Amino acid sequence: MAKEKDKKQEKDVNSGNGEDKEVKDEFIKEEAEDTGKSEEELIKELQEEIDKLTTKDIITQMMISLSSFAYKKMGLPVGVNDKYKDKEQAKLAIDGFDALLKVIMDEVSAEERENLKSSLANLQINFIKAFK
């Protein structure tokens, strides 16, 4: 029985279970209704926007996600995310942010670099406070 469940989960992971497609299809349908554009037009516009993305954009978005995730795993804000507090996960998110910062350091402006360094310092300080 356990082997059958494992095979089903493996199949879902490898072939997809369609949930993402359903969400995407619903989003596009609603957006088409709201804007009066056809689904094909919206898909084309979205693809054009995706094509404009750079690796820097993706890395920056990943850093934003890691920062938010780290704060959640630090249990911050207190009273809202207490149940998610997890020291190891918070540390891994902060370490990931730090690693990506090193990768993107030469690709951003001096102002962006300082903002990202400041964000990393704030994450590290809050980590120490959260897990003292």
C-alpha positions, 0 to 999 in steps of 0.5 A: 500500500505504501509503495502505491502511494509513493508511486502516485506521489512520484507520478504527481511530481513528475507529470504534474497534477494539473493544479497549476494549470487550473489556477493559471486558466482561471486567472487568465479567464478572469483577467480576460473578462476584466480587461475585455481582451481575449485569452490569447491576447493576454497570454501573448502580453504575459509572455512578452513580459516574461521575455523581458525578465533578466537573471538579475530580476529573477535573483532579486525576486528570489532574495525578496522571497527568501527575506520574507520567508526568513522573517516568517521562520524567525516568528516575526512579526511576533504574535502573527508568525509565532507558530512558524518559528524554525531556527534552521529554516530561518538560518538557511533562508538568510544564508541563501540571501547572503549567497545570492547577494554575493552572486549579484553584487557586481550586477547592481548599482551602488545604492541597490548594493547598500540596500541589499547589504542593509537588508542582510544585516537586518536579517542577521540582527533579527535572527540573533534577537529571535533565537537568543 
